[in-house]
Each structure stands twice: as structure tokens, then as C-alpha cells.
Amino acid sequence: MSKKSRTLLNRNLHRDIGYFYVGLIIAFSISGIALNHRTDFDPQEYTVKTEQLEVDIPEDAEKIDDAFLKELAKTITSAEYRGNRRRGNEARLYFKDAFASVNLQTGKGEIEYVRTIPFLGQMTILHKTTNKWWIWFSDIFGVAMLIIAITGMFIAKGKYSFRKRGWVLAVLGLIFPFIFLFLIR
């Protein structure tokens, strides 16, 4: 394959794969930025209403198991129960569009009713989903990003080529992630 044909192939692959994935690139970029700031706000959902609650807890801690928490959930809300998580003396009960936190010693807690933030909430779900088809699509997307990066290195010619100038910028771009990975913990 001639040098001109390789350059044309690189440009075409870079352009067409970029066009195909531009929507996903934008969605991942916006939601990724939002997820970087998840300690400042929840980019996936917002609280509509919070209610205090108090429930009866058995004195015998052995009786507080998954079956008990599932039954307890029915007394808290009619929303669809989705599961629980226990940490120490607190149980978190998950419902469709709500979650409750209950102190397992006092029986006091609260329930928060939530809604997904339009667009941004759905985009953040893409980062966390475990749907097998989405994982395959995301893996293909990752390979496509590698192709875009690699073909992009060989598009420019002359004094702006990867060999003359691009490699320096690429090395500088690699330094920052390594600084954060190894020096700032």
C-alpha cells in the first residue's frame, strides 16, 4: 500500500469512526465530567421529597435478616422494593424511585423519593450499567477510540506531524495521568 493510500485510509477511518461515535463521545464526556464531581452533587438523580420515619426493630439482632428487611420495606412505602444493604447499625432499603435509611438500634430513619435528572441521569447510567450488550458495545467503542487516536497520529504531515511535534504533546499528555496515579493519592 502506498504512503498516499495509507494516509487516505487513516483519514477516512478517523473521520468515519469519529462521525459514527460522535454522540456517544459527547454523552460520555458530559456525564464523565459530571461523575467527576459526584461529591458535590448527584448527577444521576435529585430528591423530590424526604420523610422522617420510625419503625419497630426486634431486640434480638439475629432476627434482622434480609427477610425481615423485605417485610419492613412493605411498611415504609408501597414503592417496588429492590433490595437492601447493611452497614453496621444502619440498613439502606432500595425502592423504585426511593431509598430509606434506618438505624437498626433505634428504628429511626428517613426515606427519600428521587427522580432521574433528564438526559444527564440517563447518560451517567451508561457508565455504570452491566447490561451485557452495552458492555460489548462499550468495548467496541473503546477499540474505536484507539483507532481514532492511532489514525489521528498519522494524518498531519510536515512540521506538524506526529514524528516531528506530536510525540512531544503525546508524552506531555501521558505525564499528567501518571502524576495523578502515582504521586497524588
Beta strands, then each sheet from edge to edge (+ up, - down):
strand 1: 45-54
strand 2: 81-87
strand 3: 90-95
strand 4: 98-103
strand 5: 108-116
sheet 1: 1+ 5- 4+ 3- 2+
end
